[in-house]
Amino acid sequence: MPTKKASIHIILTGGTIDSYWNGTIDTATPLKESSIPLFI
């Protein structure tokens, strides 16, 4: 019987994973592009 390959799904909803800390204005600033690459 063939085994099924496991996969991981990442759902981006914004937040700190796609932003950086901007000390000048003392807040998190969103990146222009996601830091997680898109795989199709």
For each residue, the residues with C-beta under 8 A, 3 or more apart:
1:
2:
3:
4:
5:
6:
7:
8:
9:
10: 36
11:
12: 17 18 34 36
13:
14: 18 30
15: 18 19
16: 19 28
17: 12 35 36
18: 12 14 15 30 31 34 35 36
19: 15 16 28 29 30 31
20: 28 29 31
21: 27 28 29
22: 25 26 27 28 29
23: 26
24:
25: 22 29
26: 22 23
27: 21 22
28: 16 19 20 21 22
29: 19 20 21 22 25
30: 14 18 19
31: 18 19 20 34 35
32:
33:
34: 12 18 31 37 38
35: 17 18 31
36: 10 12 17 18
37: 34
38: 34
39:
40:
